[in-house]
Amino acid sequence: MKENLYKRLPPLERRPDGSLYRMTPAQRKRANALIRRECCCCEDGNCIVLDDGDTCTCPQTVSFSVCCKWFRWAVLPLDGTLEAEIFRDKDTKRCAICGQAFLPKSNRGKYCPDCAARVHRRQKAESERKRRSSVDS
């Protein structure tokens, strides 16, 4: 018989009072989009893991709490910013240029990934311009 990988996942984290972590409506909307796009257990809004012959709606898509182990350990890490917003274990920062929340890769991170590429390109161009202008002709 085939082993169910869902059973080997760690238990869901809970708050110190024992309750599950909750999402805001905006976070839930982003989570549902992530589930529809990335979750291998969700097919047409139905959970394959809970399917016993009858269709069963994915409980994570209708709940404001993080109640699905597969979502927590396999799908949610694909969006680090959303994960950090829900669990607040990692600090999110705001981009210095566009103001979007992002999860920094180091403690010195100032820019979201999109703006970081543009800023790096601009700084490199300025550096090269300065280096070329100081060369004697």
N, CA, C and O atoms as CSV, one atom per row, in Angstrom:
chain,resi,resn,atom,element,x,y,z
A,1,MET,N,N,0.838,-1.181,0.000
A,1,MET,CA,C,0.000,0.000,0.000
A,1,MET,C,C,0.882,1.243,0.000
A,1,MET,O,O,1.921,1.259,0.660
A,2,LYS,N,N,0.497,2.253,-0.707
A,2,LYS,CA,C,1.275,3.484,-0.846
A,2,LYS,C,C,1.184,4.322,0.422
A,2,LYS,O,O,0.102,4.516,0.977
A,3,GLU,N,N,2.357,4.825,0.880
A,3,GLU,CA,C,2.400,5.639,2.099
A,3,GLU,C,C,1.884,7.051,1.819
A,3,GLU,O,O,2.179,7.623,0.770
A,4,ASN,N,N,1.132,7.602,2.735
A,4,ASN,CA,C,0.587,8.948,2.608
A,4,ASN,C,C,1.615,9.949,3.144
A,4,ASN,O,O,1.888,9.979,4.344
A,5,LEU,N,N,2.179,10.763,2.256
A,5,LEU,CA,C,3.199,11.734,2.645
A,5,LEU,C,C,2.657,12.793,3.582
A,5,LEU,O,O,3.410,13.402,4.342
A,6,TYR,N,N,1.362,13.013,3.532
A,6,TYR,CA,C,0.709,14.007,4.377
A,6,TYR,C,C,0.891,13.690,5.856
A,6,TYR,O,O,0.957,14.601,6.681
A,7,LYS,N,N,0.973,12.410,6.199
A,7,LYS,CA,C,1.089,11.988,7.599
A,7,LYS,C,C,2.461,12.298,8.187
A,7,LYS,O,O,2.589,12.467,9.400
A,8,ARG,N,N,3.497,12.376,7.333
A,8,ARG,CA,C,4.850,12.634,7.827
A,8,ARG,C,C,5.154,14.114,8.037
A,8,ARG,O,O,6.223,14.452,8.546
A,9,LEU,N,N,4.246,14.995,7.660
A,9,LEU,CA,C,4.478,16.425,7.846
A,9,LEU,C,C,4.417,16.777,9.331
A,9,LEU,O,O,3.661,16.158,10.080
A,10,PRO,N,N,5.207,17.769,9.767
A,10,PRO,CA,C,5.132,18.200,11.167
A,10,PRO,C,C,3.764,18.777,11.491
A,10,PRO,O,O,3.030,19.183,10.590
A,11,PRO,N,N,3.418,18.814,12.769
A,11,PRO,CA,C,2.117,19.392,13.133
A,11,PRO,C,C,2.089,20.890,12.844
A,11,PRO,O,O,3.132,21.532,12.722
A,12,LEU,N,N,0.884,21.430,12.739
A,12,LEU,CA,C,0.716,22.864,12.504
A,12,LEU,C,C,1.157,23.663,13.725
A,12,LEU,O,O,0.960,23.245,14.866
A,13,GLU,N,N,1.755,24.817,13.462
A,13,GLU,CA,C,2.113,25.690,14.570
A,13,GLU,C,C,0.852,26.294,15.161
A,13,GLU,O,O,-0.149,26.494,14.473
A,14,ARG,N,N,0.925,26.577,16.434
A,14,ARG,CA,C,-0.191,27.213,17.117
A,14,ARG,C,C,0.347,28.385,17.926
A,14,ARG,O,O,1.524,28.429,18.283
A,15,ARG,N,N,-0.533,29.322,18.204
A,15,ARG,CA,C,-0.180,30.458,19.050
A,15,ARG,C,C,0.024,29.956,20.473
A,15,ARG,O,O,-0.383,28.840,20.794
A,16,PRO,N,N,0.654,30.767,21.340
A,16,PRO,CA,C,0.851,30.344,22.732
A,16,PRO,C,C,-0.440,29.956,23.456
A,16,PRO,O,O,-0.411,29.137,24.374
A,17,ASP,N,N,-1.572,30.538,23.049
A,17,ASP,CA,C,-2.844,30.178,23.699
A,17,ASP,C,C,-3.472,28.912,23.098
A,17,ASP,O,O,-4.539,28.488,23.543
A,18,GLY,N,N,-2.829,28.311,22.102
A,18,GLY,CA,C,-3.309,27.066,21.510
A,18,GLY,C,C,-4.147,27.230,20.264
A,18,GLY,O,O,-4.500,26.234,19.632
A,19,SER,N,N,-4.480,28.459,19.888
A,19,SER,CA,C,-5.303,28.680,18.701
A,19,SER,C,C,-4.440,28.662,17.439
A,19,SER,O,O,-3.225,28.852,17.494
A,20,LEU,N,N,-5.094,28.430,16.308
A,20,LEU,CA,C,-4.392,28.433,15.026
A,20,LEU,C,C,-4.118,29.866,14.585
A,20,LEU,O,O,-4.814,30.793,14.998
A,21,TYR,N,N,-3.115,30.038,13.755
A,21,TYR,CA,C,-2.827,31.354,13.195
A,21,TYR,C,C,-3.938,31.739,12.241
A,21,TYR,O,O,-4.438,30.896,11.498
A,22,ARG,N,N,-4.330,33.006,12.253
A,22,ARG,CA,C,-5.429,33.515,11.438
A,22,ARG,C,C,-4.891,34.439,10.349
A,22,ARG,O,O,-3.839,35.061,10.495
A,23,MET,N,N,-5.652,34.511,9.246
A,23,MET,CA,C,-5.301,35.383,8.129
A,23,MET,C,C,-6.327,36.502,8.010
A,23,MET,O,O,-7.497,36.335,8.356
A,24,THR,N,N,-5.868,37.633,7.520
A,24,THR,CA,C,-6.789,38.728,7.199
A,24,THR,C,C,-7.459,38.394,5.860
A,24,THR,O,O,-6.987,37.504,5.152
A,25,PRO,N,N,-8.540,39.079,5.497
A,25,PRO,CA,C,-9.171,38.810,4.192
A,25,PRO,C,C,-8.207,38.981,3.007
A,25,PRO,O,O,-8.266,38.207,2.052
A,26,ALA,N,N,-7.332,39.972,3.058
A,26,ALA,CA,C,-6.376,40.169,1.963
A,26,ALA,C,C,-5.376,39.017,1.902
A,26,ALA,O,O,-5.028,38.555,0.815
A,27,GLN,N,N,-4.915,38.554,3.058
A,27,GLN,CA,C,-3.985,37.425,3.097
A,27,GLN,C,C,-4.672,36.152,2.599
A,27,GLN,O,O,-4.066,35.349,1.889
A,28,ARG,N,N,-5.942,35.976,2.977
A,28,ARG,CA,C,-6.681,34.793,2.535
A,28,ARG,C,C,-6.845,34.796,1.021
A,28,ARG,O,O,-6.752,33.750,0.379
A,29,LYS,N,N,-7.090,35.972,0.454
A,29,LYS,CA,C,-7.238,36.075,-0.999
A,29,LYS,C,C,-5.931,35.675,-1.694
A,29,LYS,O,O,-5.951,34.940,-2.681
A,30,ARG,N,N,-4.802,36.158,-1.180
A,30,ARG,CA,C,-3.500,35.790,-1.747
A,30,ARG,C,C,-3.219,34.303,-1.554
A,30,ARG,O,O,-2.668,33.653,-2.443
A,31,ALA,N,N,-3.599,33.761,-0.386
A,31,ALA,CA,C,-3.395,32.336,-0.110
A,31,ALA,C,C,-4.230,31.479,-1.050
A,31,ALA,O,O,-3.744,30.466,-1.553
A,32,ASN,N,N,-5.478,31.868,-1.297
A,32,ASN,CA,C,-6.336,31.105,-2.203
A,32,ASN,C,C,-5.775,31.103,-3.626
A,32,ASN,O,O,-5.829,30.087,-4.318
A,33,ALA,N,N,-5.243,32.236,-4.053
A,33,ALA,CA,C,-4.624,32.293,-5.383
A,33,ALA,C,C,-3.414,31.371,-5.434
A,33,ALA,O,O,-3.192,30.685,-6.432
A,34,LEU,N,N,-2.634,31.353,-4.361
A,34,LEU,CA,C,-1.463,30.479,-4.285
A,34,LEU,C,C,-1.880,29.012,-4.293
A,34,LEU,O,O,-1.241,28.189,-4.948
A,35,ILE,N,N,-2.941,28.683,-3.574
A,35,ILE,CA,C,-3.444,27.303,-3.532
A,35,ILE,C,C,-3.905,26.864,-4.926
A,35,ILE,O,O,-3.546,25.780,-5.387
A,36,ARG,N,N,-4.695,27.699,-5.592
A,36,ARG,CA,C,-5.182,27.341,-6.925
A,36,ARG,C,C,-4.034,27.150,-7.909
A,36,ARG,O,O,-4.102,26.293,-8.790
A,37,ARG,N,N,-2.986,27.945,-7.758
A,37,ARG,CA,C,-1.872,27.912,-8.697
A,37,ARG,C,C,-0.865,26.803,-8.389
A,37,ARG,O,O,-0.345,26.180,-9.314
A,38,GLU,N,N,-0.577,26.542,-7.099
A,38,GLU,CA,C,0.559,25.693,-6.744
A,38,GLU,C,C,0.242,24.381,-6.019
A,38,GLU,O,O,1.046,23.450,-6.072
A,39,CYS,N,N,-0.896,24.285,-5.352
A,39,CYS,CA,C,-1.159,23.113,-4.511
A,39,CYS,C,C,-1.498,21.896,-5.365
A,39,CYS,O,O,-2.422,21.935,-6.177
A,40,CYS,N,N,-0.744,20.817,-5.176
A,40,CYS,CA,C,-0.984,19.608,-5.956
A,40,CYS,C,C,-2.157,18.804,-5.402
A,40,CYS,O,O,-2.652,17.898,-6.074
A,41,CYS,N,N,-2.606,19.115,-4.200
A,41,CYS,CA,C,-3.733,18.405,-3.585
A,41,CYS,C,C,-5.078,19.049,-3.911
A,41,CYS,O,O,-6.127,18.491,-3.587
A,42,CYS,N,N,-5.057,20.196,-4.538
A,42,CYS,CA,C,-6.293,20.917,-4.840
A,42,CYS,C,C,-6.588,20.805,-6.338
A,42,CYS,O,O,-5.790,21.221,-7.178
A,43,GLU,N,N,-7.754,20.233,-6.650
A,43,GLU,CA,C,-8.149,20.087,-8.038
A,43,GLU,C,C,-9.550,20.659,-8.208
A,43,GLU,O,O,-10.515,20.112,-7.674
A,44,ASP,N,N,-9.664,21.739,-8.936
A,44,ASP,CA,C,-10.952,22.424,-9.157
A,44,ASP,C,C,-11.618,22.824,-7.844
A,44,ASP,O,O,-12.840,22.747,-7.717
A,45,GLY,N,N,-10.811,23.253,-6.861
A,45,GLY,CA,C,-11.345,23.683,-5.574
A,45,GLY,C,C,-11.640,22.550,-4.614
A,45,GLY,O,O,-12.084,22.794,-3.492
A,46,ASN,N,N,-11.403,21.315,-5.030
A,46,ASN,CA,C,-11.643,20.154,-4.183
A,46,ASN,C,C,-10.323,19.567,-3.703
A,46,ASN,O,O,-9.337,19.553,-4.440
A,47,CYS,N,N,-10.308,19.082,-2.466
A,47,CYS,CA,C,-9.100,18.512,-1.878
A,47,CYS,C,C,-9.020,17.027,-2.217
A,47,CYS,O,O,-9.930,16.264,-1.893
A,48,ILE,N,N,-7.941,16.621,-2.865
A,48,ILE,CA,C,-7.752,15.228,-3.249
A,48,ILE,C,C,-7.473,14.369,-2.023
A,48,ILE,O,O,-7.908,13.219,-1.967
A,49,VAL,N,N,-6.754,14.909,-1.040
A,49,VAL,CA,C,-6.397,14.155,0.160
A,49,VAL,C,C,-7.641,13.759,0.949
A,49,VAL,O,O,-7.689,12.663,1.508
A,50,LEU,N,N,-8.637,14.620,1.006
A,50,LEU,CA,C,-9.851,14.346,1.770
A,50,LEU,C,C,-10.922,13.615,0.961
A,50,LEU,O,O,-11.980,13.276,1.491
A,51,ASP,N,N,-10.649,13.371,-0.321
A,51,ASP,CA,C,-11.625,12.751,-1.203
A,51,ASP,C,C,-11.794,11.272,-0.848
A,51,ASP,O,O,-10.832,10.504,-0.872
A,52,ASP,N,N,-13.025,10.886,-0.520
A,52,ASP,CA,C,-13.313,9.480,-0.232
A,52,ASP,C,C,-14.442,8.976,-1.133
A,52,ASP,O,O,-15.230,8.115,-0.740
A,53,GLY,N,N,-14.502,9.509,-2.305
A,53,GLY,CA,C,-15.570,9.159,-3.238
A,53,GLY,C,C,-16.456,10.345,-3.530
A,53,GLY,O,O,-16.869,10.555,-4.670
A,54,ASP,N,N,-16.749,11.119,-2.509
A,54,ASP,CA,C,-17.514,12.353,-2.685
A,54,ASP,C,C,-16.534,13.517,-2.770
A,54,ASP,O,O,-15.453,13.473,-2.182
A,55,THR,N,N,-16.913,14.540,-3.493
A,55,THR,CA,C,-16.034,15.702,-3.572
A,55,THR,C,C,-16.073,16.454,-2.250
A,55,THR,O,O,-17.123,16.584,-1.620
A,56,CYS,N,N,-14.914,16.943,-1.844
A,56,CYS,CA,C,-14.794,17.682,-0.584
A,56,CYS,C,C,-14.065,18.979,-0.866
A,56,CYS,O,O,-12.930,18.958,-1.343
A,57,THR,N,N,-14.686,20.091,-0.586
A,57,THR,CA,C,-14.069,21.394,-0.800
A,57,THR,C,C,-12.808,21.506,0.045
A,57,THR,O,O,-12.780,21.059,1.191
A,58,CYS,N,N,-11.769,22.101,-0.521
A,58,CYS,CA,C,-10.511,22.297,0.206
A,58,CYS,C,C,-10.769,23.172,1.429
A,58,CYS,O,O,-11.200,24.314,1.272
A,59,PRO,N,N,-10.521,22.677,2.641
A,59,PRO,CA,C,-10.831,23.465,3.834
A,59,PRO,C,C,-9.990,24.730,3.959
A,59,PRO,O,O,-10.418,25.701,4.582
A,60,GLN,N,N,-8.803,24.725,3.374
A,60,GLN,CA,C,-7.940,25.895,3.486
A,60,GLN,C,C,-8.484,27.065,2.677
A,60,GLN,O,O,-8.253,28.220,3.036
A,61,THR,N,N,-9.194,26.791,1.602
A,61,THR,CA,C,-9.719,27.887,0.778
A,61,THR,C,C,-10.930,28.563,1.406
A,61,THR,O,O,-11.242,29.698,1.045
A,62,VAL,N,N,-11.618,27.909,2.328
A,62,VAL,CA,C,-12.807,28.495,2.942
A,62,VAL,C,C,-12.559,28.974,4.363
A,62,VAL,O,O,-13.452,29.551,4.984
A,63,SER,N,N,-11.361,28.744,4.885
A,63,SER,CA,C,-11.064,29.091,6.272
A,63,SER,C,C,-10.111,30.281,6.363
A,63,SER,O,O,-9.250,30.468,5.503
A,64,PHE,N,N,-10.273,31.070,7.400
A,64,PHE,CA,C,-9.342,32.179,7.653
A,64,PHE,C,C,-8.172,31.736,8.525
A,64,PHE,O,O,-7.245,32.515,8.744
A,65,SER,N,N,-8.196,30.501,9.025
A,65,SER,CA,C,-7.079,30.007,9.829
A,65,SER,C,C,-6.215,29.093,8.965
A,65,SER,O,O,-6.677,28.576,7.949
A,66,VAL,N,N,-4.967,28.897,9.368
A,66,VAL,CA,C,-4.074,27.990,8.656
A,66,VAL,C,C,-4.343,26.601,9.222
A,66,VAL,O,O,-3.841,26.252,10.290
A,67,CYS,N,N,-5.145,25.804,8.494
A,67,CYS,CA,C,-5.611,24.532,9.026
A,67,CYS,C,C,-5.134,23.316,8.229
A,67,CYS,O,O,-5.420,22.186,8.624
A,68,CYS,N,N,-4.429,23.511,7.142
A,68,CYS,CA,C,-3.986,22.400,6.297
A,68,CYS,C,C,-2.473,22.239,6.395
A,68,CYS,O,O,-1.718,23.177,6.140
A,69,LYS,N,N,-2.045,21.047,6.765
A,69,LYS,CA,C,-0.602,20.794,6.887
A,69,LYS,C,C,0.103,20.957,5.544
A,69,LYS,O,O,1.183,21.541,5.467
A,70,TRP,N,N,-0.519,20.436,4.491
A,70,TRP,CA,C,0.138,20.506,3.180
A,70,TRP,C,C,0.306,21.957,2.749
A,70,TRP,O,O,1.362,22.328,2.236
A,71,PHE,N,N,-0.706,22.775,2.947
A,71,PHE,CA,C,-0.603,24.197,2.618
A,71,PHE,C,C,0.518,24.831,3.422
A,71,PHE,O,O,1.320,25.589,2.876
A,72,ARG,N,N,0.584,24.531,4.720
A,72,ARG,CA,C,1.562,25.165,5.600
A,72,ARG,C,C,2.989,24.791,5.239
A,72,ARG,O,O,3.856,25.665,5.210
A,73,TRP,N,N,3.259,23.532,4.964
A,73,TRP,CA,C,4.634,23.069,4.803
A,73,TRP,C,C,5.098,22.946,3.362
A,73,TRP,O,O,6.305,22.898,3.125
A,74,ALA,N,N,4.196,22.892,2.388
A,74,ALA,CA,C,4.618,22.715,1.000
A,74,ALA,C,C,4.239,23.885,0.094
A,74,ALA,O,O,4.977,24.196,-0.841
A,75,VAL,N,N,3.112,24.537,0.352
A,75,VAL,CA,C,2.641,25.592,-0.554
A,75,VAL,C,C,3.008,26.980,-0.050
A,75,VAL,O,O,3.509,27.801,-0.818
A,76,LEU,N,N,2.765,27.255,1.230
A,76,LEU,CA,C,3.004,28.592,1.777
A,76,LEU,C,C,4.460,29.056,1.690
A,76,LEU,O,O,4.680,30.246,1.463
A,77,PRO,N,N,5.475,28.188,1.856
A,77,PRO,CA,C,6.855,28.667,1.714
A,77,PRO,C,C,7.203,29.206,0.321
A,77,PRO,O,O,8.223,29.876,0.158
A,78,LEU,N,N,6.376,28.922,-0.671
A,78,LEU,CA,C,6.625,29.459,-2.012
A,78,LEU,C,C,6.421,30.966,-2.065
A,78,LEU,O,O,6.958,31.634,-2.948
A,79,ASP,N,N,5.657,31.500,-1.135
A,79,ASP,CA,C,5.458,32.953,-1.024
A,79,ASP,C,C,5.954,33.370,0.358
A,79,ASP,O,O,5.177,33.436,1.310
A,80,GLY,N,N,7.238,33.648,0.459
A,80,GLY,CA,C,7.860,33.969,1.748
A,80,GLY,C,C,7.278,35.195,2.420
A,80,GLY,O,O,7.190,35.253,3.647
A,81,THR,N,N,6.886,36.166,1.633
A,81,THR,CA,C,6.316,37.385,2.206
A,81,THR,C,C,4.987,37.084,2.889
A,81,THR,O,O,4.747,37.542,4.006
A,82,LEU,N,N,4.128,36.326,2.233
A,82,LEU,CA,C,2.840,35.960,2.819
A,82,LEU,C,C,3.046,35.121,4.075
A,82,LEU,O,O,2.358,35.320,5.076
A,83,GLU,N,N,3.978,34.198,4.025
A,83,GLU,CA,C,4.278,33.356,5.195
A,83,GLU,C,C,4.739,34.207,6.373
A,83,GLU,O,O,4.307,33.994,7.505
A,84,ALA,N,N,5.609,35.163,6.106
A,84,ALA,CA,C,6.102,36.036,7.171
A,84,ALA,C,C,4.997,36.922,7.725
A,84,ALA,O,O,4.957,37.190,8.925
A,85,GLU,N,N,4.099,37.378,6.857
A,85,GLU,CA,C,2.988,38.215,7.323
A,85,GLU,C,C,2.047,37.430,8.231
A,85,GLU,O,O,1.565,37.960,9.232
A,86,ILE,N,N,1.785,36.180,7.889
A,86,ILE,CA,C,0.861,35.371,8.680
A,86,ILE,C,C,1.484,34.972,10.013
A,86,ILE,O,O,0.842,35.094,11.055
A,87,PHE,N,N,2.716,34.502,9.991
A,87,PHE,CA,C,3.335,33.952,11.190
A,87,PHE,C,C,4.182,34.955,11.961
A,87,PHE,O,O,4.496,34.724,13.129
A,88,ARG,N,N,4.554,36.048,11.340
A,88,ARG,CA,C,5.331,37.106,11.989
A,88,ARG,C,C,6.601,36.584,12.666
A,88,ARG,O,O,7.109,37.214,13.594
A,89,ASP,N,N,7.119,35.433,12.208
A,89,ASP,CA,C,8.358,34.936,12.775
A,89,ASP,C,C,9.567,35.541,12.072
A,89,ASP,O,O,10.662,35.604,12.629
A,90,LYS,N,N,9.350,35.975,10.860
A,90,LYS,CA,C,10.395,36.651,10.115
A,90,LYS,C,C,9.928,38.084,9.912
A,90,LYS,O,O,8.747,38.327,9.668
A,91,ASP,N,N,10.838,39.017,10.012
A,91,ASP,CA,C,10.452,40.417,9.857
A,91,ASP,C,C,10.342,40.781,8.390
A,91,ASP,O,O,11.238,40.504,7.592
A,92,THR,N,N,9.245,41.397,8.056
A,92,THR,CA,C,9.104,41.932,6.711
A,92,THR,C,C,9.547,43.389,6.741
A,92,THR,O,O,9.409,44.079,7.751
A,93,LYS,N,N,10.072,43.830,5.631
A,93,LYS,CA,C,10.498,45.217,5.499
A,93,LYS,C,C,9.728,45.845,4.351
A,93,LYS,O,O,9.121,45.151,3.535
A,94,ARG,N,N,9.762,47.163,4.302
A,94,ARG,CA,C,9.146,47.915,3.211
A,94,ARG,C,C,10.253,48.398,2.288
A,94,ARG,O,O,11.294,48.867,2.748
A,95,CYS,N,N,10.029,48.284,0.993
A,95,CYS,CA,C,10.997,48.727,-0.005
A,95,CYS,C,C,11.162,50.242,0.090
A,95,CYS,O,O,10.179,50.971,0.223
A,96,ALA,N,N,12.402,50.711,0.021
A,96,ALA,CA,C,12.694,52.135,0.130
A,96,ALA,C,C,12.200,52.911,-1.097
A,96,ALA,O,O,12.045,54.130,-1.032
A,97,ILE,N,N,11.955,52.224,-2.203
A,97,ILE,CA,C,11.529,52.905,-3.425
A,97,ILE,C,C,10.015,52.815,-3.633
A,97,ILE,O,O,9.339,53.836,-3.756
A,98,CYS,N,N,9.492,51.595,-3.671
A,98,CYS,CA,C,8.063,51.442,-3.990
A,98,CYS,C,C,7.173,51.241,-2.770
A,98,CYS,O,O,5.955,51.389,-2.875
A,99,GLY,N,N,7.738,50.913,-1.632
A,99,GLY,CA,C,6.960,50.753,-0.411
A,99,GLY,C,C,6.301,49.396,-0.244
A,99,GLY,O,O,5.570,49.186,0.724
A,100,GLN,N,N,6.541,48.467,-1.165
A,100,GLN,CA,C,5.952,47.135,-1.086
A,100,GLN,C,C,6.626,46.330,0.028
A,100,GLN,O,O,7.834,46.455,0.232
A,101,ALA,N,N,5.860,45.508,0.751
A,101,ALA,CA,C,6.428,44.651,1.788
A,101,ALA,C,C,7.195,43.516,1.115
A,101,ALA,O,O,6.735,42.963,0.116
A,102,PHE,N,N,8.356,43.168,1.655
A,102,PHE,CA,C,9.148,42.074,1.117
A,102,PHE,C,C,9.912,41.405,2.243
A,102,PHE,O,O,10.076,41.982,3.318
A,103,LEU,N,N,10.376,40.196,2.000
A,103,LEU,CA,C,11.143,39.425,2.965
A,103,LEU,C,C,12.610,39.561,2.588
A,103,LEU,O,O,13.024,39.015,1.566
A,104,PRO,N,N,13.423,40.281,3.391
A,104,PRO,CA,C,14.816,40.491,3.015
A,104,PRO,C,C,15.632,39.213,3.131
A,104,PRO,O,O,15.379,38.382,4.004
A,105,LYS,N,N,16.611,39.062,2.247
A,105,LYS,CA,C,17.487,37.899,2.289
A,105,LYS,C,C,18.602,38.076,3.315
A,105,LYS,O,O,19.218,37.098,3.739
A,106,SER,N,N,18.864,39.327,3.716
A,106,SER,CA,C,19.857,39.605,4.756
A,106,SER,C,C,19.346,40.764,5.601
A,106,SER,O,O,18.316,41.363,5.293
A,107,ASN,N,N,20.074,41.072,6.665
A,107,ASN,CA,C,19.635,42.168,7.533
A,107,ASN,C,C,19.889,43.536,6.908
A,107,ASN,O,O,19.430,44.548,7.436
A,108,ARG,N,N,20.618,43.583,5.785
A,108,ARG,CA,C,20.908,44.850,5.126
A,108,ARG,C,C,19.965,45.148,3.965
A,108,ARG,O,O,20.104,46.181,3.309
A,109,GLY,N,N,19.007,44.260,3.700
A,109,GLY,CA,C,18.099,44.429,2.563
A,109,GLY,C,C,17.282,45.697,2.677
A,109,GLY,O,O,16.660,45.953,3.707
A,110,LYS,N,N,17.283,46.497,1.612
A,110,LYS,CA,C,16.548,47.753,1.584
A,110,LYS,C,C,15.469,47.791,0.521
A,110,LYS,O,O,14.505,48.550,0.626
A,111,TYR,N,N,15.637,46.963,-0.510
A,111,TYR,CA,C,14.769,47.027,-1.678
A,111,TYR,C,C,14.116,45.677,-1.955
A,111,TYR,O,O,14.692,44.626,-1.673
A,112,CYS,N,N,12.905,45.719,-2.512
A,112,CYS,CA,C,12.247,44.486,-2.943
A,112,CYS,C,C,13.028,43.931,-4.147
A,112,CYS,O,O,13.792,44.673,-4.765
A,113,PRO,N,N,12.858,42.664,-4.489
A,113,PRO,CA,C,13.646,42.088,-5.589
A,113,PRO,C,C,13.536,42.847,-6.906
A,113,PRO,O,O,14.528,42.969,-7.624
A,114,ASP,N,N,12.347,43.361,-7.242
A,114,ASP,CA,C,12.196,44.101,-8.506
A,114,ASP,C,C,12.991,45.399,-8.497
A,114,ASP,O,O,13.717,45.704,-9.443
A,115,CYS,N,N,12.845,46.155,-7.419
A,115,CYS,CA,C,13.554,47.437,-7.322
A,115,CYS,C,C,15.052,47.221,-7.126
A,115,CYS,O,O,15.858,48.032,-7.583
A,116,ALA,N,N,15.430,46.145,-6.456
A,116,ALA,CA,C,16.850,45.880,-6.203
A,116,ALA,C,C,17.610,45.725,-7.518
A,116,ALA,O,O,18.731,46.216,-7.651
A,117,ALA,N,N,17.003,45.046,-8.485
A,117,ALA,CA,C,17.666,44.870,-9.779
A,117,ALA,C,C,17.861,46.220,-10.471
A,117,ALA,O,O,18.923,46.492,-11.029
A,118,ARG,N,N,16.825,47.060,-10.430
A,118,ARG,CA,C,16.933,48.378,-11.063
A,118,ARG,C,C,17.957,49.258,-10.368
A,118,ARG,O,O,18.743,49.934,-11.032
A,119,VAL,N,N,17.961,49.258,-9.037
A,119,VAL,CA,C,18.905,50.076,-8.263
A,119,VAL,C,C,20.332,49.603,-8.506
A,119,VAL,O,O,21.238,50.416,-8.688
A,120,HIS,N,N,20.531,48.285,-8.508
A,120,HIS,CA,C,21.873,47.742,-8.741
A,120,HIS,C,C,22.381,48.131,-10.131
A,120,HIS,O,O,23.544,48.504,-10.288
A,121,ARG,N,N,21.510,48.043,-11.137
A,121,ARG,CA,C,21.889,48.413,-12.499
A,121,ARG,C,C,22.268,49.890,-12.571
A,121,ARG,O,O,23.260,50.251,-13.204
A,122,ARG,N,N,21.465,50.754,-11.912
A,122,ARG,CA,C,21.749,52.193,-11.919
A,122,ARG,C,C,23.065,52.506,-11.192
A,122,ARG,O,O,23.862,53.310,-11.674
A,123,GLN,N,N,23.291,51.875,-10.036
A,123,GLN,CA,C,24.520,52.122,-9.285
A,123,GLN,C,C,25.739,51.647,-10.060
A,123,GLN,O,O,26.779,52.305,-10.054
A,124,LYS,N,N,25.613,50.513,-10.723
A,124,LYS,CA,C,26.735,49.995,-11.505
A,124,LYS,C,C,27.056,50.925,-12.673
A,124,LYS,O,O,28.226,51.154,-12.981
A,125,ALA,N,N,26.017,51.462,-13.325
A,125,ALA,CA,C,26.231,52.384,-14.439
A,125,ALA,C,C,26.914,53.662,-13.955
A,125,ALA,O,O,27.821,54.164,-14.617
A,126,GLU,N,N,26.489,54.192,-12.808
A,126,GLU,CA,C,27.133,55.384,-12.251
A,126,GLU,C,C,28.591,55.116,-11.891
A,126,GLU,O,O,29.460,55.956,-12.123
A,127,SER,N,N,28.848,53.961,-11.332
A,127,SER,CA,C,30.216,53.595,-10.960
A,127,SER,C,C,31.111,53.498,-12.196
A,127,SER,O,O,32.241,53.987,-12.194
A,128,GLU,N,N,30.594,52.863,-13.253
A,128,GLU,CA,C,31.373,52.745,-14.493
A,128,GLU,C,C,31.610,54.108,-15.130
A,128,GLU,O,O,32.698,54.380,-15.636
A,129,ARG,N,N,30.582,54.972,-15.104
A,129,ARG,CA,C,30.728,56.320,-15.645
A,129,ARG,C,C,31.825,57.072,-14.905
A,129,ARG,O,O,32.654,57.744,-15.519
A,130,LYS,N,N,31.823,56.955,-13.589
A,130,LYS,CA,C,32.824,57.630,-12.769
A,130,LYS,C,C,34.226,57.081,-13.060
A,130,LYS,O,O,35.190,57.841,-13.148
A,131,ARG,N,N,34.330,55.757,-13.207
A,131,ARG,CA,C,35.615,55.145,-13.475
A,131,ARG,C,C,36.147,55.559,-14.841
A,131,ARG,O,O,37.342,55.812,-14.990
A,132,ARG,N,N,35.279,55.629,-15.828
A,132,ARG,CA,C,35.720,56.008,-17.176
A,132,ARG,C,C,36.095,57.498,-17.251
A,132,ARG,O,O,36.982,57.879,-18.015
A,133,SER,N,N,35.418,58.330,-16.458
A,133,SER,CA,C,35.718,59.772,-16.509
A,133,SER,C,C,37.061,60.090,-15.855
A,133,SER,O,O,37.680,61.102,-16.181
A,134,SER,N,N,37.511,59.249,-14.952
A,134,SER,CA,C,38.781,59.532,-14.263
A,134,SER,C,C,39.990,59.032,-15.045
A,134,SER,O,O,41.123,59.294,-14.640
A,135,VAL,N,N,39.790,58.328,-16.140
A,135,VAL,CA,C,40.891,57.824,-16.953
A,135,VAL,C,C,41.452,58.978,-17.790
A,135,VAL,O,O,40.707,59.705,-18.448
A,136,ASP,N,N,42.780,59.128,-17.752
A,136,ASP,CA,C,43.409,60.190,-18.551
A,136,ASP,C,C,43.370,59.853,-20.035
A,136,ASP,O,O,43.586,58.705,-20.424
A,137,SER,N,N,43.097,60.846,-20.850
A,137,SER,CA,C,43.004,60.624,-22.303
A,137,SER,C,C,44.341,60.762,-22.949
A,137,SER,O,O,44.458,60.610,-24.165
